[in-house]
Amino acid sequence: MYQLKAAGKIDHITFSVFTKQTIGFESSIKFGSMDQEGISMGGAMSIYKTIDLGQWAIKSSNFKANGHDISKKGERNMKFSLHLPYVYIPDKDFTELAIALSLFNLDINCGKTGNYCKFSKPCSDVNMGTWYLSFDLFDDSTLNNYALPFSSYFMIDGETFGDKGTCYFPVFKSGVIGDQDSWYIGNMFIRYFYLSFDMSPHDEKGKDYI
């Protein structure tokens, strides 16, 4: 992107990406700016400062699974890593997630030694009703609450893992040794939210964040 800017192809070191949940799974990536088409009617973009220059990570808290506190009121770093497919969370939060799933009698199995939760039936037979994951994102000037609702886009067909006839919950135990205070957010996030990654605060103004 530095080369694109140096060549005058883009004005800012920014890229924005989203996927529409429509037939055909239309998606978009734009370099140099953001696309108004990615914002829902009546919606608006919120801007957050990253915790440092080295990663796309934002402060987060208030993690709840259908209202059940799964982070014990603790803060986490939410790291956006679009090369990853799903969501990966610390061991302690995964344990609380498993408890939350069991509380709501969803007939889902979270193995004590595994890093996943799954249904022993196809995703087409799974009904989680109004189940959701929610969390706050914040910096020193902005705070918003977001939610990932259950939908057919939210589950993973077991055939993806060679496990035919099952359905996986797309939140896994991260297992990242030495980093048990971070949620790693993969590309499934862009099925719900339009994301713009903007380096111009540092590149153009010398700020200590992106």
BELBEL-V838045 format. One record per backbone hydrogen bond with DSSP energy under -0.5 kcal/mol. CO is the residue of the C=O (numbers start at 0). NH is the residue of the N-H. If there is no record, write none. Layout:
BEGIN
co=CO nh=NH
co=CO nh=NH
END
This chain:
BEGIN
co=0 nh=4
co=1 nh=5
co=2 nh=6
co=3 nh=8
co=3 nh=9
co=4 nh=7
co=11 nh=13
co=12 nh=198
co=13 nh=31
co=14 nh=196
co=15 nh=29
co=16 nh=194
co=17 nh=27
co=19 nh=21
co=21 nh=24
co=25 nh=19
co=27 nh=17
co=29 nh=15
co=33 nh=35
co=34 nh=37
co=35 nh=38
co=37 nh=39
co=39 nh=42
co=54 nh=56
co=55 nh=79
co=56 nh=50
co=57 nh=77
co=58 nh=137
co=59 nh=75
co=60 nh=135
co=62 nh=69
co=62 nh=70
co=63 nh=65
co=63 nh=133
co=64 nh=67
co=67 nh=64
co=70 nh=73
co=75 nh=59
co=75 nh=77
co=76 nh=78
co=76 nh=182
co=77 nh=57
co=77 nh=79
co=78 nh=80
co=78 nh=184
co=80 nh=83
co=83 nh=186
co=84 nh=187
co=85 nh=185
co=86 nh=171
co=87 nh=183
co=88 nh=173
co=89 nh=93
co=90 nh=94
co=91 nh=95
co=92 nh=96
co=93 nh=97
co=94 nh=98
co=95 nh=99
co=96 nh=100
co=97 nh=101
co=98 nh=102
co=99 nh=103
co=100 nh=105
co=101 nh=104
co=107 nh=109
co=108 nh=110
co=108 nh=117
co=114 nh=172
co=115 nh=110
co=116 nh=168
co=117 nh=108
co=118 nh=120
co=118 nh=166
co=121 nh=124
co=122 nh=125
co=127 nh=130
co=130 nh=149
co=131 nh=65
co=132 nh=147
co=133 nh=63
co=134 nh=145
co=135 nh=60
co=136 nh=143
co=137 nh=58
co=141 nh=138
co=143 nh=136
co=145 nh=134
co=146 nh=148
co=147 nh=132
co=150 nh=153
co=150 nh=154
co=153 nh=169
co=155 nh=167
co=156 nh=159
co=157 nh=160
co=157 nh=162
co=158 nh=161
co=162 nh=165
co=165 nh=122
co=165 nh=157
co=166 nh=118
co=167 nh=155
co=169 nh=86
co=169 nh=171
co=171 nh=88
co=174 nh=176
co=175 nh=178
co=180 nh=76
co=181 nh=183
co=182 nh=78
co=182 nh=184
co=183 nh=87
co=183 nh=185
co=184 nh=80
co=185 nh=188
co=186 nh=189
co=187 nh=190
co=188 nh=191
co=188 nh=192
co=189 nh=18
co=192 nh=194
co=194 nh=16
co=195 nh=197
co=196 nh=14
co=196 nh=198
co=198 nh=201
co=198 nh=202
co=199 nh=203
co=199 nh=204
co=200 nh=204
co=200 nh=206
co=201 nh=205
co=209 nh=197
END
